[in-house]
Amino acid sequence: VIELVQLDYQQLKSLSWLNLVETLLFSLSIYFTSSVFLDEPMPVVQWQLGTFCLLMAWMNLLMFLQKFPMIGIYIVMFVTVLKTFLRIGVVLVMFIIAFGIAFSMIIDQFGSYYNAGFAIIRTFVMMTGEMEYDSYFAPNEIKQPIELYYPEVTFVIFVIFVIVVPIAFMNLLVGLAVDDIKEVFDDAEIQRNVMKIDLIFQVWGVCSCLGVVNRSFRSCVVI
């Protein structure tokens, strides 16, 4: 109901993506809990949507808490760093796909690299530092119960991957994140005031549409 009131008040022109996410979240919540009230068995799809809905509910709570002065600034930092990561994520995806397909071609005897899809996911996990060198990339003479098809090429590609992704790219991401956090800290007071004003006007808009705005509250908003 609150989201519909906000939709009527904001008239789409100032409607944010967060309002749309909240509307979708509330709709999925009603659909997920409908089986409980109707006393019907829950379909598999409904349970999966409920899991997604639960995750998004907690994320939505974080977005709401960013309006509070004590912890809001840290949530703003996280969102800023996440936006930076998403902006350069295209470059990361290119690297992950390239190395994932290469690994699936030369070490597909291992289950994690059996096909390109599994290899890309495993390569993405390797980006965090979980290389498992002894299990997959060690030369046959050192430790390898399963023989490598192309040990020389495998070793060269592995070394290039370590230099490009975990070292170079991750350090680039850390550097960009530090710059973003410094900028947010410098504008922390402005950010908090903007979030407070945004929250006040959202509450005022909802109360105005419901007809519960008194004169004192309206004069306070004007001031």
Protein Blocks (a to p, Z undefined) as FASTA:
>chain_A
ZZmmmmmmnnomlccfklmmmmmmmmmmmmmmmmmmnopacdfklmmmmmmmmmmmmmmm
mmmmmmpmklmmmmmmmmmmmmmmmmmmmmmmmmmmmmmmmmmmmmmmbmklmpmmlmmm
mmmmmmnopnolmlmmgcfkloccbacfblmlmmmmmmmmmmmmmmmmmmmmmmmmmmmm
mmmmmmmmmmmmmmmmmmmmmmmmmmmmnopacfklmmmmmZZ
